[in-house]
Amino acid sequence: MTDQERPGAERWVPSRGGMRMLREAAHDCRGCELWQDATQVVFSDGPVSARMMLVGEQPGDKEDLAGEPFVGPAGRRLDDALDAAGVDRDGVYVTNAVKHFRFERRGKRRIHEKPAVGHIDACRPWLEAEIAVVRPAVIVALGATAARALLGRTVRIGEVRGTVLESADARGTPLVVTVHPSSLLRVPDEADRTAAFDAFVHDLRRAGELVT
């Protein structure tokens, strides 16, 4: 995939009109090739007045079909963690670094495939526009892909997790990096799974403390 074939989303991002215009315009985005195989764009969920923004990696299979972020198993785990952290899910703005589902087809199944750096970079104008409209007090990066999109560089989750960083957006919004909730579903041992969930809740609670 060449740069000409992956021009980036900037030309499709409206310069004015607020969140409604962003969501409507996203359906026409051809900033990278992922739109060709995806069912639809999956933009965001939550109020524009949200003080906390959660940024995941990309839509999964269920999200691609529903057109909404975090409606699958990982989304349910995220809801549980937000509740445990004392964060009102309905008051949080939720989006993804990449707006179309990247997958590998195996028979009738569509297997998640991690977005490439080129996809993250191509989709970044949407994320920057969302941050500019919402103006959250804190952003939570759910996983390495989201952290890469928000920081403009690759980081190791274990090295920065739970610490307060500064997002690369124009406002330098406080940023807390944690794991993606899908990782909690892959922990085989029950005791380890409980510990991983508790650590995730701790990170969300830490982010909640930054909301003023």
PETABEL-V519579 format. One line per field, one symbol per residue. ss: DSSP state (h for helix, s for strand, l for the rest). phi: phi as a letter, one per 30 degrees, with the letter a starting at -180 (. if undefined). burial: 1 if it has 9 or more other C-alpha atoms within 8 Angstrom, else 0. A space follows every 10 residues. Layout:
ss=???
phi=???
burial=???
//
This chain:
ss=lllllllllh hhlllllhhh hhhhhhllll llhhhhllll lllsslllll lsssssllll hhhhhhllll llhhhhhhhh hhhhhlllhh hsssssllll llssssllss ssllllhhhh hhhhhhhhhh hhhhlllsss sslhhhhhhh hlllllhhhh lllsssllll lllsssssll hhhhhhlllh hhhhhhhhhh hhhhhhhhll ll
phi=.ddddbdjde dcdddajide dddddddcdb dbddddcdda dccabjddde cbccbcdadc edddddibdh cceddddded dddddicded cccbbbdbcc dcacdbidcc cebdddeddd dddeeddddd ddddhddacc ccjddddddd ciadbceddc eidccbdddd cieebccbdd eddddcdddd dddddddddd dedddddddd db
burial=0000011110 0111000010 1110110011 1101100101 1111111001 1111111111 1111001111 1101111110 1110101000 1111111111 1110000001 1100100011 1111111111 1011011111 1111111111 1000101001 1100011110 0011111111 1101001000 0110011001 1111111100 10
//
